[in-house]
Amino acid sequence: MAAPPSLHDGELAVLGRHPLASNLVLVAEVRAAGADPVTVAYKPVEGERPLWDFPDGTLAAREVAASRIDELGGFGLVPETVWRDGPLGPGAVQRWIGEITTPCPTPVSVDPPGGVPEGNIVVLEGEDAAGAPLLLSHPDDPRLRSMAVLDAVLNNSDRKGGHVLEHDGRLWGIDHGVGLHEEPKLRTVLWGWASDPIPQEDLARLARLAAELDRPEVAAELMVLLTPCEVEALGARVESLLTSGTHPEPSGEWPSIPWPPL
């Protein structure tokens, strides 16, 4: 079997449109001669809807930056994501997780009282359209805990349950286009460890990331994707997490959970 091509190489062939995405997301294949095709999510800048609190045409670059930051810190939670041209112009191209026709499950759960999976941490109480109570919860899983740390680094404004995928024994986080803003905007369903000490393994990842961000060539690489102020704010968030040694708490100045939560 031939090795898969690099996401940078070969033709980007569109297969169809993702029906549930709020911005344009195209399911595509990277095809190169002599290599097996790779299924990807292609998010062209041309398909981004304007947002009131993020500069226009910047979401795809934030996707690429999030993947690079994940790699620099050694978290291993964001699929490979690159910036490249495609049929609808430049944008983010991310390796697809799972099968196109079978969505990957998420560990985040919404259940009635008494139906919460054993060991889950409840993070929100609510009700359905008929007024029946519902509980939002997630497992007390070290992989999810690392993702909560990474989300604090990325200032992720949209960590819904549907953006956390389980596949082949691994956990993946997707959809990081509304993150890495210079102003605090953390919104996530992963609040189960708020104010708890950050585990040593994640403190080590934060320290590794801080060292990488101090390298001028890394800062220059990220400033192709983000503004200088956003790169500076990224470094400040990492240092703050290392100094406090604790998971952040909701600020009360910004909605702490995205809607809908799944």
Disulfide bonds with the S-S distance in Angstrom:
none
